[in-house]
Amino acid sequence: MDLGSVTDVVLTHMHMDHVGGLLVEGVKERLRPDLRIHVAAAEVKFWESPDFSHTSMPTGFPDALRSAAKQFTKEYQSQLRLFDDEHQVAPGVVVRRTGGHTPGHSVVRIASSGNALTFAGDAVFAVGFDQPGWYNGFEHDPEEAARVRNRLLRELAETGELLVATHMPFPSIGHVAVSGDAFRWVPTFWDF
C-alpha cells in the first residue's frame, strides 16, 4: 500500500502498539501532508497527564507508553481531528468512544451494502469471551473496561455483525455467540 494514498487514520487509542507505526522513521515523510488522524478528544487529554494508578503493567511500560503518546501528539498535532462521543469519518465509517481500556478508547464500525464489521481495538481480548468481567493490567479503568466489553459483546451477538479485535488470534475476525453468562468466539474461515 502506498502510504501517500492514505487520507484518514482512525485511532482506537494512543497506546504505543496503536500509534507506533506512525512513529517509525521515514513514515511521516511518506504520508500526505493533509492526512487526517481521527481520535477521541478524551484520549488526547488523558495523555497530557496519564493516570496509571489502576493499571498493573510490567516495569518500564508506563514510561514507554507516555513517551510514545507524547511523541505522537508532538509529531501529528496539526493533523488530529478530535471528536467527543461519535464521529462519521466517511460514509459508512463511524468511530464511537467507549472508554474503559483508556478514557478515549474507541471502536470503529464499517457498514456497506447491509453488511457491517466492528473493529474493537483493545476492548476485547481472547479471555474476555469466557470471562468478560476480567480485565488486564493495561486497562486504565478496569471496571469500565469490563462493562464496555460486556456491552459490546452482547451487541455483536445480537446483531451477528463481524468483529475484529487487535489481540485476537489469527485471522482476528469472527462472530460473537452467547454461551450462558459468557460469550463464545466464532472465527471466520480464512480463505486466502
FENDAHU-V55223 format. One record per pair of residues at least 4 apart in sequence whose ideal C-beta (glycine too) atoms are under 7 Angstrom apart, sorted by sequence separation. I is the first residue (numbers start at 1). J is the second residue. If there is no record, write none. Layout:
[[I/J] [I/J]]
This chain:
[[1/5] [14/18] [16/20] [19/23] [26/30] [27/31] [31/35] [39/43] [41/45] [42/46] [43/47] [46/50] [57/61] [60/64] [61/65] [62/66] [63/67] [64/68] [65/69] [66/70] [67/71] [68/72] [69/73] [70/74] [71/75] [72/76] [73/77] [76/80] [83/87] [89/93] [99/103] [101/105] [111/115] [120/124] [124/128] [127/131] [128/132] [135/139] [141/145] [142/146] [143/147] [144/148] [145/149] [146/150] [147/151] [148/152] [149/153] [150/154] [151/155] [152/156] [153/157] [154/158] [155/159] [168/172] [179/183] [13/18] [14/19] [22/27] [39/44] [57/62] [88/93] [100/105] [111/116] [156/161] [178/183] [179/184] [12/18] [21/27] [88/94] [89/95] [99/105] [110/116] [128/134] [139/145] [177/183] [11/18] [97/104] [98/105] [109/116] [110/117] [127/134] [135/142] [156/163] [165/172] [176/183] [177/184] [11/19] [86/94] [87/95] [98/106] [164/172] [97/106] [98/107] [109/118] [164/173] [176/185] [177/186] [52/62] [86/96] [96/106] [135/145] [85/96] [95/106] [96/107] [107/118] [108/119] [125/136] [135/146] [162/173] [163/174] [174/185] [175/186] [83/95] [85/97] [107/119] [163/175] [174/186] [95/108] [107/120] [133/146] [162/175] [163/176] [174/187] [107/121] [132/146] [174/188] [93/108] [94/109] [106/121] [160/175] [173/188] [50/66] [105/121] [107/123] [171/187] [93/110] [105/122] [132/149] [171/188] [92/110] [105/123] [132/150] [92/111] [157/176] [171/190] [92/112] [156/176] [157/177] [101/122] [128/149] [132/153] [157/178] [47/69] [101/123] [100/123] [153/176] [3/27] [6/31] [7/32] [14/39] [98/123] [123/148] [124/149] [4/30] [6/32] [9/35] [11/37] [47/73] [123/149] [157/183] [3/30] [4/31] [11/38] [3/31] [4/32] [7/35] [8/36] [9/37] [10/38] [11/39] [124/152] [6/35] [7/36] [14/43] [44/73] [123/152] [124/153] [8/38] [13/43] [153/183] [120/152] [14/47] [44/80] [103/140] [44/82] [101/139] [102/140] [103/141] [118/156] [37/76] [100/139] [101/140] [39/80] [41/82] [100/141] [124/165] [37/79] [41/83] [99/141] [125/167] [126/168] [36/79] [37/80] [38/81] [39/82] [40/83] [41/84] [118/161] [120/163] [126/169] [35/79] [37/81] [100/144] [101/145] [117/161] [120/164] [122/166] [23/68] [36/81] [38/83] [99/144] [100/145] [107/152] [116/161] [117/162] [118/163] [119/164] [120/165] [121/166] [122/167] [28/75] [100/147] [117/164] [16/64] [20/68] [23/71] [100/148] [16/65] [19/68] [23/72] [38/87] [99/148] [15/65] [19/69] [22/72] [98/148] [132/182] [38/89] [131/182] [132/183] [16/68] [23/75] [130/182] [19/72] [129/182] [22/76] [129/183] [14/69] [42/97] [129/184] [46/102] [129/185] [38/95] [40/97] [46/103] [14/72] [46/104] [43/102] [126/185] [43/103] [44/104] [42/103] [43/104] [42/104] [40/104] [39/104] [40/106] [10/89] [57/137] [8/89] [56/137] [57/138] [8/90] [55/137] [55/138] [55/139] [10/95] [55/140] [54/140] [15/102] [54/141] [13/101] [54/142] [13/102] [51/140] [13/104] [13/105] [12/105] [12/106] [12/107] [10/108] [13/121] [12/121] [13/122] [12/122]]
